[in-house]
């Protein structure tokens, strides 16, 4: 399989602090890869660097064969690399359907045109995706009235409107009722298998990431300390020490 994302010897500094130091990892096309590590280990910083939120200080980030480390967020997104956030980014005063339509930005980024002439197929696509995440019955409800877990599902379906090649998911099950977590795991596996989207997932819930990912990378203190299959990571003493040391 070919790599869709290649991070090579990446460094990111904030003042004198090395948030990421000499990080290299590859994500194979069509895979689900986990990114774990205790709080402050540099996971979200790496996500931000990959999607262009803040440029790296040293190294290379290639997505789908193109160098993206110097590109701004919209340019990276246009290539098919999108992310979701730990705290959802939705339009709380708009209903779910309008959230979906506004996230499928037209070529000229003219938001007014989204609401003046909505192509029928765009509306149908939004409804199909809301059905997929279990929100079809709530499509006319304001997004701000949804539960936090439902807002995360809405954000996921908004990302799917743009048909990304790869999604970076920042703690998709954080703050969600434990009874809903299995449903989210199932949907993410379907996003990967049925939609053909590569997933890179930050997750603190070890049960979730062990069920979801085929390969896992572990960061600690801004450095990559281990990578392997879920079983290898579960039994890796460096990973165990990193988490126990963080308690």
Phi and psi in degrees as a GROMACS rama.xvg file:
@    title "Ramachandran Plot"
@    xaxis  label "Phi"
@    yaxis  label "Psi"
@TYPE xy
-95.5526  151.907  UNK-2
-77.678  132.187  UNK-3
-94.6489  -26.0138  UNK-4
-131.296  127.889  UNK-5
-129.013  111.251  UNK-6
-102.031  122.801  UNK-7
-127.918  111.868  UNK-8
49.1755  54.2337  UNK-9
-87.9957  133.63  UNK-10
-123.035  139.582  UNK-11
-139.946  123.195  UNK-12
-110.757  145.663  UNK-13
-123.508  100.87  UNK-14
64.2686  -125.99  UNK-15
-91.4333  1.64961  UNK-16
-92.2381  128.661  UNK-17
-87.9224  100.305  UNK-18
-74.0767  -38.3849  UNK-19
-132.453  133.989  UNK-20
-133.387  112.971  UNK-21
53.9473  50.9627  UNK-22
-94.2254  126.554  UNK-23
-128.972  129.04  UNK-24
-155.872  152.083  UNK-25
-121.509  139.546  UNK-26
-117.214  121.006  UNK-27
-77.6847  142.948  UNK-28
-58.3525  133.032  UNK-29
85.076  3.10318  UNK-30
-98.1898  169.762  UNK-31
-117.928  119.104  UNK-32
-120.178  137.453  UNK-33
-100.371  148.683  UNK-34
-127.965  111.838  UNK-35
-121.838  173.368  UNK-36
149.549  154.373  UNK-37
-64.1212  165.627  UNK-38
-54.4067  137.523  UNK-39
82.1414  11.3183  UNK-40
-83.4977  -10.7284  UNK-41
106.197  11.9847  UNK-42
-66.0874  -51.8712  UNK-43
-67.5222  -34.6773  UNK-44
-59.0814  -43.1539  UNK-45
-64.1865  -43.177  UNK-46
-55.9915  -48.8447  UNK-47
-59.9437  -38.7857  UNK-48
-67.0594  -41.4591  UNK-49
-62.6861  -41.4613  UNK-50
-89.4147  -1.81004  UNK-51
95.0892  10.5884  UNK-52
-64.5937  -43.8758  UNK-53
-139.401  129.227  UNK-54
-63.4985  149.594  UNK-55
-76.2396  160.227  UNK-56
-90.3744  -24.1254  UNK-57
-161.063  146.408  UNK-58
111.113  -164.181  UNK-59
-142.804  141.138  UNK-60
-129.904  116.055  UNK-61
-113.831  131.668  UNK-62
-120.946  124.031  UNK-63
52.6509  39.1045  UNK-64
83.2882  1.81041  UNK-65
-115.464  139.775  UNK-66
-71.5038  122.319  UNK-67
-117.494  0.949488  UNK-68
-66.2665  -16.5608  UNK-69
-107.77  3.70802  UNK-70
-91.202  146.905  UNK-71
-75.2591  165.862  UNK-72
-52.451  -48.9422  UNK-73
-60.8314  -36.0231  UNK-74
-68.8004  -38.16  UNK-75
-67.0063  -42.8467  UNK-76
-61.4923  -38.0007  UNK-77
-63.1036  -27.2185  UNK-78
-77.3692  -11.4331  UNK-79
106.772  19.6081  UNK-80
-115.074  110.445  UNK-81
-123.005  162.102  UNK-82
-135.304  156.782  UNK-83
-112.438  168.056  UNK-84
-117.96  157.617  UNK-85
-62.406  -45.6665  UNK-86
-98.4144  124.421  UNK-87
-62.9145  148.334  UNK-88
-114.533  85.4306  UNK-89
-124.905  169.63  UNK-90
-97.8447  96.233  UNK-91
-65.7092  -25.5614  UNK-92
-88.8335  -9.17265  UNK-93
-95.7034  153.02  UNK-94
-75.3868  173.754  UNK-95
-62.921  -42.3061  UNK-96
-60.7733  -45.1883  UNK-97
-65.7729  -34.7504  UNK-98
-59.0028  -42.4445  UNK-99
-64.6504  -45.992  UNK-100
-67.5125  -37.9974  UNK-101
-72.6325  -23.9171  UNK-102
-78.8666  -20.7317  UNK-103
-90.2659  78.7169  UNK-104
-68.5585  136.058  UNK-105
-69.8115  166.311  UNK-106
-53.0189  -36.21  UNK-107
-93.9046  6.57329  UNK-108
55.8245  31.0851  UNK-109
-93.2074  101.553  UNK-110
-62.9977  -31.0705  UNK-111
-62.919  -34.7817  UNK-112
-67.0068  -22.4528  UNK-113
-63.2165  -37.9868  UNK-114
-95.0199  -19.8026  UNK-115
-77.4098  -46.8815  UNK-116
-132.175  93.3784  UNK-117
-92.3578  114.942  UNK-118
-59.1024  138.273  UNK-119
-55.8708  -39.8296  UNK-120
-67.0626  -28.2709  UNK-121
-68.893  -42.1671  UNK-122
-63.7211  -41.8711  UNK-123
-65.1286  -40.2309  UNK-124
-61.2193  -43.3019  UNK-125
-60.7038  -43.6438  UNK-126
-67.2051  -39.3366  UNK-127
-62.6774  -42.5143  UNK-128
-70.4661  -36.3824  UNK-129
-66.0966  -36.0986  UNK-130
-62.5742  -42.2002  UNK-131
-59.2796  -40.6644  UNK-132
-91.3055  2.47122  UNK-133
84.8892  22.4529  UNK-134
-115.594  12.0312  UNK-135
-58.8392  -41.9832  UNK-136
-66.0406  -20.12  UNK-137
-105.832  16.595  UNK-138
-62.8691  -25.3956  UNK-139
-98.3559  2.04633  UNK-140
-86.0724  144.544  UNK-141
-60.5412  137.246  UNK-142
-60.7221  -32.4538  UNK-143
-66.2212  -16.1317  UNK-144
-91.1627  -6.92951  UNK-145
-75.0552  157.128  UNK-146
-68.4808  164.633  UNK-147
-59.5888  -41.3019  UNK-148
-62.8261  -40.8046  UNK-149
-67.2556  -35.1078  UNK-150
-63.501  -37.4722  UNK-151
-65.2652  -38.5964  UNK-152
-67.057  -37.341  UNK-153
-63.3139  -44.1713  UNK-154
-61.5955  -39.1933  UNK-155
-62.0448  -46.3133  UNK-156
-67.4712  -31.5104  UNK-157
-63.4868  -40.3698  UNK-158
-64.9367  -38.4505  UNK-159
-67.7316  -22.5016  UNK-160
-58.5679  -28.3551  UNK-161
-93.2757  6.13234  UNK-162
48.2771  58.4888  UNK-163
-69.1487  156.585  UNK-164
-82.2303  -30.2856  UNK-165
-146.342  141.08  UNK-166
-119.786  134.156  UNK-167
-103.38  117.949  UNK-168
-110.357  119.934  UNK-169
-98.0066  100.705  UNK-170
52.2889  64.1921  UNK-171
-62.6856  -20.6473  UNK-172
-108.648  3.85074  UNK-173
-66.3912  134.132  UNK-174
75.8062  10.3927  UNK-175
-102.524  141.645  UNK-176
-52.5015  126.209  UNK-177
-51.6961  -29.5156  UNK-178
-70.1162  -19.8282  UNK-179
-93.0998  -11.8363  UNK-180
-63.2137  -41.9864  UNK-181
-60.009  -36.8391  UNK-182
-63.6048  -37.7813  UNK-183
-69.8426  -41.7316  UNK-184
-58.112  -46.6275  UNK-185
-59.6931  -42.5597  UNK-186
-68.2944  -38.2166  UNK-187
-66.155  -37.3866  UNK-188
-64.3818  -38.0985  UNK-189
-68.9643  -38.7288  UNK-190
-56.1781  -42.0601  UNK-191
-69.7617  -50.9036  UNK-192
-76.6199  -51.8795  UNK-193
-79.8214  -34.9314  UNK-194
-94.3924  -12.8422  UNK-195
70.4833  29.2316  UNK-196
-99.0976  128.715  UNK-197
-72.8059  139.156  UNK-198
-121.956  133.875  UNK-199
-119.836  119.21  UNK-200
-122.499  122.206  UNK-201
-85.6853  128.86  UNK-202
-152.139  133.719  UNK-203
-90.7923  -23.3675  UNK-204
-77.8711  106.704  UNK-205
-64.1323  -36.1649  UNK-206
-60.9594  -41.5197  UNK-207
-64.0676  -50.5515  UNK-208
-69.368  -32.0676  UNK-209
-67.8709  -33.0308  UNK-210
-76.255  -32.4813  UNK-211
-89.0348  -47.8872  UNK-212
-88.8826  148.217  UNK-213
-92.4284  -26.3828  UNK-214
-140.128  145.109  UNK-215
-132.696  134.54  UNK-216
-108.514  139.066  UNK-217
-118.578  127.77  UNK-218
-106.105  150.634  UNK-219
-152.679  131.873  UNK-220
52.9089  38.7829  UNK-221
79.0675  3.12979  UNK-222
-120.25  151.177  UNK-223
-80.5535  119.53  UNK-224
-107.46  -18.8926  UNK-225
-163.627  154.284  UNK-226
-153.848  151.809  UNK-227
166.311  -167.8  UNK-228
-72.3482  164.184  UNK-229
-51.8834  -43.3428  UNK-230
-64.229  -41.344  UNK-231
-64.064  -42.467  UNK-232
-67.5768  -40.7374  UNK-233
-58.6646  -33.39  UNK-234
-103.867  8.42294  UNK-235
-81.8288  119.317  UNK-236
-61.5531  -33.3749  UNK-237
-63.3196  -38.8535  UNK-238
-69.898  -44.8884  UNK-239
-58.6617  -45.917  UNK-240
-63.3573  -39.9351  UNK-241
-61.4484  -41.9533  UNK-242
-75.7193  -41.7526  UNK-243
-67.1703  -35.9391  UNK-244
-68.6866  -19.8082  UNK-245
-91.257  -5.85958  UNK-246
